[in-house]
């Protein structure tokens, strides 16, 4: 077995130390972002909108009411493009151009609850309803959402159709066991972490708007 030349050993040592340093810096940075909300740990990537409720524990279903909030959204149909990146980039350009701070979560919808479903829309939420103005900005639409009540389940994993489908299935089981509530409106998937958070640590909520079963 041939040993590397002695002259190459210092550079390898420096490289290894550099890699350890980078890994340690990332670990310390992520550790500094750890938060606990409603008994659920998550890595805080950005602030939530004003009045936003606490998170839903992973694997549990809660009914919670969300306040009026402002959101900028874009649909796949408007872009004529498939995929997450074009929608994200249009929204990012919108908030950067209008000096709107990035918040969490990002609101996503899919065309079905199957593991191979396609993403159909994405929305960035404003910090409060005093920021910016409602209306159209190219393919981006800014609007105020009314107070709504959702059945919500906490999920962890990559932000894709497979994780969404898993959460959606949990909600359907919950509706079977809780006939006092009925689904009303389109499901959504809220993602709270940025792309630098490892996929298996990412936290999200799959939600369906609900109303009491005896509501007129």
N, C-alpha and C positions, 0 to 999 in steps of 0.2 A: 504493500500500500504506500503510495507516494504522498508525502506531506506537502502542503502548499509552501511556496518560497517564503522564507522568513520576512522578506520585505513586504509581502502582501498581508501578513497577519495584523499589523497595526490598523490598516485601513478597514479590514473586516471587523475588527473589534470596535472601531469607531462607528461603522455602519450599524452593527448590532446594538450598540449603546444608543444610537440615534433612534432606531426603531423602537426600543424600549421606552425612550423618552417621549416619543410621539404617542405611543399607546397609553402611557401613564397620563399624559396631558389630556387625551380624549376621555379617559376614565374619570379623572378628577373633574373635568368639565361637565360630563354627564351626571356625575354624583351631585354636583352643585345645583342641578336642575330638578332633582327628585322632590316631588311634592306628594302629599297625601290629601285626598278629598273623599269624604264619605267612606273612609276606611280603605280606599283604593289608591295604591301608589302609581304614579305616572311621572314621566319626564316632561317638565313644562317647557314647551317650545315658544309659547307666546301667551299673552293675557287673553282671557275670555271677555266677551262683551259685557257691558254693564248689566248687573242683575241676573247673570247667567247662573243656573242652579248647579249644585255640586254634581260630581260625576256619579255614574251608576256602577256599582261593583261588578267586576268581571263574572259573567255567568249568572248574574241575578237580573230580575226584571223589576223595574219600578215605574210607577206612573208619576209624571212630573209635568209641571206647567212652565212654559218658557215665556219670557216677557216680550213685548214689542221690540223688534230689532231691525236694523237696516242691513241689507245684504246686496252685494254685487254678484250677479250670476251670468253664466254663459252656457249655452247648450251645444251639444255636438252637431245638431242640425244647422245651427247658425254658422258654424265653422266649416261645415262640409268636410270634416276631418274625423278620423277615428283615433281614439286614444286620449290619455290623460294629459300628456305634455302640452298640446296646443291650447287646451282650456286653461291649464295652470298658467301658462305664459301670458295669455290674454288678460287674465285677472291680475297677474303680477304687474304687468305694464300699466293697467288701470290704476291700481293703488299707488304705484310709484309716481305716475304722472300727476295724480291728485293729492299727493302727500298724505295718504291714508296709511296708518300703521297696520302692519300685519297682525292679525289676531288668530286665535284658535277657538273652535275647530274650523276645518274646511268641510263644507256640506256637499256630499256627493249622492247622485241617484243612478240607478241601473235600470236596464230595460226588462229585467226579470230577476228572479231570486235563484237562478241556477249558477253553478260555479264557473260557467264560461260566459256569463252575461256581459254585455257591453255597457260601459259608462256613458250616460246620456247627458248629465249636467254636472256643473260644479259651481260652488258659490263661496266667496270670501265674505266674512261678516265684519261689519264696522264695529268699532269700540262703543259707539253710542249713536243715537239718531240725530244728533246735532252735527255730525261730521258729514261733509260733502252735501250732495243733493240727489234726490231721486230723479230718474230719467234714463235715457239711452246714452251710452258712450260707445259708439261703434257697435260691435257685437255684444258688448257688456250691457246688462240691464240692472239698474240700481232701483230697489224698491224697499218699502217698509213692510215687514211681516207682522201680522196681528198676533196677539197672545194666543198660544196654542198648547194643548195638552197631548203628551205622547206617552206611549208605553216604550220603555227604553231598556236595552240589555247591554251590559258592558262586554266588550270583546278585546282580545289582544292578538296581534299578528299583523302581517303585511296588509296594506290597504289595497285589497283587490276583491274581485267578485267572489272568490272562494270564502274569504273571511266574512264578507257581507252575507252570503248564503247561509253560513253557519249561524250567524246572529238572527237572521230572518226566520230560520227554522225554530230557534229557541222561542221567538216571539209567537209563532203560530201554535206551538205547544202550550204556551202560557194562555193564549186566548181560549183554547179548548178547556183549560182548567179554571178560567175566570170569565164565565159568561156574562158577568155584570158589565163588562166592557166590550165594545165592538170597534173594529178598525174603521177609520174614516180618513181618507186621503192617501197620498203616496208615501211609501217608506223612504227613509233616507239613512245615509251612513255618515257619521260625523268622525272625522279624523283629527286628532289633537296634536300629532307630532310631525316634525319636519323630516326631510329626507336623510338627515345625518343620524337619526336615531335608528339603531338596528331594528330590522323588521320584526323580530320576535319580541321586542320590547314595546312596540307601538301600541298605543291605547286608542280605542274608538268606541262609539256607541251606535248600534243599529236601532232605529226607532220607527214607529208607526203612529201616526196621529190617531187618537181615540176619542170616543165619547161614551157616556153611559148608555147601556143597552136599552134603557127605558126612555131615552131622550126622544122628543118628538122631531 
